[in-house]
Amino acid sequence: MDEELVEGQERADHRQHEAQPDGPAQQRHGDQQFPAPAGGAVDLGGRILISWGVVATCMTFVQGETSYAVLRFLLGAAEAGFFPGVILYLTLWFPGAVRVGVLGLFIIAQPLSNGIGAPLSGWLLSLHGVLGLSGWQWMFVLEGVPAILLGVLTFFVLPDSPATARWLPEDERAWLRRTLDAEDTEKAGHHGSGFLAGLRNPKVLAFALIYFCVSFGIYGLSLWLPTIVADFGGLSDLQVGLLVLVPYAVATVAVWLWSRDSDRRGERVLHTALPMAVAGVFLVVSAFTLSVSPVVALLAMCVVAAGMYSTISPFWELPAGTFAGAAAASGLAAVNSLGSLAGFAAPYAVGALNDSTGDARSGPVMLALVLLVGAGFCTWYGRRNLSRRVREAPVTSRETASA
């Protein structure tokens, strides 16, 4: 049951994020040139975190199939806007030339939380009976309460934009205004800045297809890693958690280094496609070496984890560097919603393939093929249809921006 709930949390809700093009509270620089969703990025993020935490905590009180299904649906609905909302928020603060490195710091939270969460979950399961709660109930309590507290904290510590950041010196605020306004002017000139412009742009479907392949491949970690760990045999819950931590620890380091390399080289497309391809190849290696040595298979999964997570931050710079204003809000939300359908499709596809072939290795092979197709499409589409500004971000400095 816990395993299904984790899958449900990773699956984004299929509804698109609603936004209004005229909201003054989320203006980047206090003007009306590139309006973003109403209500403010921080207010929206805070509400998402609080509702997410409340629903997650309520999972503690699941009594049967009906309450489980309802709460899991609400959990997906509550969290759906958080990830694209953070991406949008970061575009309000950081120029494209350095944004992948910043996105990398945000993405690091994914492998880091998965790695820490594995041994932590093993320990929480041992709390069965404390205060009358089962171990799985403690997991949801300690998942939901921090989200609620952090949601409240965002209202007090995060400004909506540089224009409202009192701690930012005036010269740095002016530099950000010039740099980000110049970027948005160029993006809006090519793709528009209205809310509907983000939904009508065909690039949304291309980005969503790439993200679908990425999300499809990430399922390989949750599918195949437990199989490898189980092959070691005779491990306690805590030992299993520590073993699962290894690939995610490698991924954490890889995301940091790869994101910085993308900014240093000013390149986005290959930094998205190459990790996908490497992850696909080593997913096959892991599948076919498990019968020989679980250690070798685990080492291969370290490369898979590093590749899968490293591709995320340069990927999200592709749509973030394409859309401006309200178009960025709607475009990023649409890419996230459509691409996250892979979280629904992948388990069923793998299950059907395993049933038809009778070979557990067929699932990882299929996932690897999807990753390789996604990497090929990203390379072809990125070089053929994306502007050089998007696929090769120029190096930005305060000196060049003020010149």
PyMOL commands that set and color helices and strands:
alter all, ss='L'
color gray80, all
select helices_A, chain A and resi 2-10+24-26+41-61+65-79+82-91+96-107+109-125+130-132+135-157+162-164+170-191+195-200+203-232+237-265+269-289+294-310+312-320+325-339+342-357+362-385+388-391+398-402
alter helices_A, ss='H'
color red, helices_A
deselect
rebuild
show_as cartoon
